[in-house]
């Protein structure tokens, strides 16, 4: 019985990890409003090492369409500008000598549809992660059954794993619906 509890706990943990990963990926899919997370994947060459942008500059959002980046060292203006261009986020950074200003363009209908497709792909990847966790758990339960654990206990455990799977897939669908509405909102 203890082994089954362990299997269920580790399965739940793995499925929760899939949801956490999905939420992190959704932060990178922009929904029209400027946010510092849009630059989360930008790494700057800081004295020879790749450093996250947030560790070499302040990132602010003065309004819904603008991001300002104020480097802690003036000499970092050009490397930051270059890093944003290399990151290929579709932004055109402007350097005014003190800050880098990024105007976040309004999303076109076509771009919104592409972002929804991207969100759906991320959600499907998360569902695959959930299903893999279910498969691993069921494999472990079958091993226990072969090793002499009662068939009823194993069947009950498999049902619990399926209930976990259903609940986490429902959560993914809810997250996707919210993100889709956010992206399509003009």
C-alpha positions as CSV (number, residue, x, y, z in Angstrom):
1,X,0.0,0.0,0.0
2,X,2.9,2.4,0.8
3,X,4.4,1.8,-2.6
4,X,1.1,2.7,-4.3
5,X,0.9,5.9,-2.3
6,X,4.5,6.7,-3.4
7,X,3.6,6.0,-7.0
8,X,0.5,8.3,-6.8
9,X,2.5,11.1,-5.1
10,X,5.3,11.0,-7.6
11,X,2.8,10.9,-10.5
12,X,0.9,13.9,-9.1
13,X,4.2,15.7,-8.7
14,X,5.2,15.0,-12.3
15,X,1.8,16.1,-13.6
16,X,2.0,19.3,-11.5
17,X,5.4,19.9,-13.1
18,X,3.8,19.7,-16.6
19,X,1.3,22.4,-15.5
20,X,4.1,24.6,-14.1
21,X,6.0,24.2,-17.3
22,X,3.0,25.1,-19.4
23,X,2.4,28.3,-17.3
24,X,6.0,29.3,-17.8
25,X,5.7,28.8,-21.6
26,X,2.5,30.7,-21.7
27,X,4.3,33.7,-20.1
28,X,6.5,33.8,-23.2
29,X,3.5,34.0,-25.6
30,X,2.6,37.6,-25.6
31,X,-1.0,38.7,-25.7
32,X,-0.7,42.3,-26.9
33,X,0.3,44.0,-23.7
34,X,3.9,44.8,-22.9
35,X,5.4,42.9,-20.0
36,X,8.9,42.3,-18.6
37,X,8.5,38.5,-19.1
38,X,8.6,39.1,-22.9
39,X,12.4,39.6,-22.5
40,X,12.8,36.6,-20.2
41,X,14.7,34.6,-22.8
42,X,17.1,37.4,-23.7
43,X,20.7,36.7,-22.7
44,X,23.4,39.5,-22.9
45,X,27.1,39.0,-23.4
46,X,28.3,40.4,-20.1
47,X,32.1,40.4,-19.9
48,X,32.3,37.1,-21.8
49,X,29.4,35.2,-20.1
50,X,25.8,34.9,-21.2
51,X,23.8,36.6,-18.5
52,X,20.0,37.1,-18.3
53,X,19.0,40.6,-19.3
54,X,17.2,41.1,-15.9
55,X,20.6,40.8,-14.2
56,X,22.3,43.6,-16.1
57,X,19.5,46.1,-16.4
58,X,16.2,47.3,-15.0
59,X,13.2,46.4,-17.2
60,X,10.1,48.7,-16.8
61,X,6.7,48.9,-18.5
62,X,5.6,52.5,-18.4
63,X,2.5,51.8,-20.4
64,X,0.7,48.9,-22.2
65,X,2.7,49.4,-25.4
66,X,6.2,50.3,-24.2
67,X,9.1,48.5,-22.5
68,X,12.1,50.5,-21.2
69,X,15.4,48.9,-20.3
70,X,17.9,50.9,-18.2
71,X,21.3,49.2,-18.0
72,X,23.3,49.5,-14.8
73,X,26.4,50.3,-16.9
74,X,26.2,52.6,-19.9
75,X,28.6,50.4,-21.8
76,X,26.0,47.7,-21.9
77,X,23.5,49.6,-24.1
78,X,24.8,48.2,-27.4
79,X,25.2,44.6,-26.2
80,X,21.7,44.7,-24.8
81,X,20.3,46.1,-28.1
82,X,22.2,43.4,-30.0
83,X,20.9,40.6,-27.7
84,X,17.3,41.7,-28.2
85,X,17.8,41.6,-32.0
86,X,19.5,38.2,-31.8
87,X,16.6,36.9,-29.6
88,X,14.3,37.4,-32.7
89,X,11.3,38.5,-30.7
90,X,10.0,40.7,-33.4
91,X,10.9,43.9,-31.5
92,X,12.9,46.9,-32.8
93,X,14.8,48.4,-29.9
94,X,15.6,52.1,-30.0
95,X,18.6,53.5,-28.0
96,X,18.4,57.1,-26.7
97,X,21.8,57.1,-25.1
98,X,20.4,56.3,-21.6
99,X,17.8,53.7,-22.1
100,X,16.6,51.2,-24.7
101,X,13.0,51.7,-25.6
102,X,10.9,49.0,-27.2
103,X,7.5,49.8,-28.7
104,X,5.4,46.7,-28.6
105,X,3.4,46.6,-31.9
106,X,-0.3,45.8,-31.9
107,X,-1.0,42.3,-32.9
108,X,-2.7,41.6,-36.2
109,X,-5.5,39.1,-36.5
110,X,-3.2,36.7,-38.4
111,X,-0.5,37.0,-35.7
112,X,-3.1,36.4,-33.0
113,X,-4.2,33.2,-34.7
114,X,-0.5,32.1,-34.9
115,X,-0.1,32.7,-31.2
116,X,-3.2,30.7,-30.4
117,X,-1.8,27.8,-32.5
118,X,1.5,28.2,-30.5
119,X,-0.5,28.1,-27.2
120,X,-2.4,25.0,-28.3
121,X,0.8,23.3,-29.2
122,X,2.3,24.1,-25.8
123,X,-0.9,22.8,-24.2
124,X,-0.7,19.6,-26.2
125,X,2.9,19.1,-25.1
126,X,1.8,19.4,-21.5
127,X,-1.0,16.8,-22.1
128,X,1.6,14.5,-23.5
129,X,3.7,15.0,-20.3
130,X,0.6,14.1,-18.2
131,X,-0.1,11.0,-20.3
132,X,3.5,9.9,-20.0
133,X,3.3,10.3,-16.2
134,X,0.1,8.1,-16.3
135,X,1.8,5.5,-18.4
136,X,4.8,5.4,-16.0
137,X,2.5,5.1,-13.0
138,X,0.5,2.3,-14.6
139,X,3.7,0.4,-15.5
140,X,4.9,0.6,-11.9
141,X,1.5,-0.6,-10.6
142,X,1.6,-3.6,-13.0
143,X,5.0,-4.5,-11.6
144,X,3.6,-4.4,-8.1
145,X,0.7,-6.6,-9.2
146,X,3.3,-9.1,-10.6
147,X,5.2,-9.0,-7.3
148,X,2.1,-10.1,-5.4
149,X,0.1,-7.0,-4.6
150,X,-3.7,-7.8,-4.7
151,X,-5.4,-7.2,-8.0
152,X,-8.2,-5.1,-6.4
153,X,-5.7,-2.7,-4.8
154,X,-3.8,-2.4,-8.2
155,X,-7.1,-1.8,-10.1
156,X,-8.1,0.9,-7.6
157,X,-4.7,2.5,-7.9
158,X,-5.0,2.6,-11.7
159,X,-8.4,4.2,-11.3
160,X,-6.8,6.9,-9.0
161,X,-4.1,7.5,-11.6
162,X,-6.8,8.0,-14.3
163,X,-8.7,10.4,-12.1
164,X,-5.5,12.4,-11.6
165,X,-4.9,12.4,-15.3
166,X,-8.4,13.6,-16.0
167,X,-8.2,16.4,-13.5
168,X,-4.8,17.7,-14.8
169,X,-5.9,17.6,-18.4
170,X,-8.9,19.6,-17.4
171,X,-6.6,22.2,-15.7
172,X,-4.6,22.4,-19.0
173,X,-7.8,23.0,-21.0
174,X,-8.8,25.7,-18.5
175,X,-5.3,27.4,-18.8
176,X,-5.5,27.2,-22.6
177,X,-9.0,28.7,-22.7
178,X,-7.9,31.7,-20.5
179,X,-4.7,32.2,-22.6
180,X,-6.7,32.0,-25.9
181,X,-9.2,34.6,-24.7
182,X,-6.3,36.8,-23.6
183,X,-4.6,36.5,-27.0
184,X,-7.7,37.1,-29.0
185,X,-8.9,40.1,-27.0
186,X,-8.2,43.3,-29.0
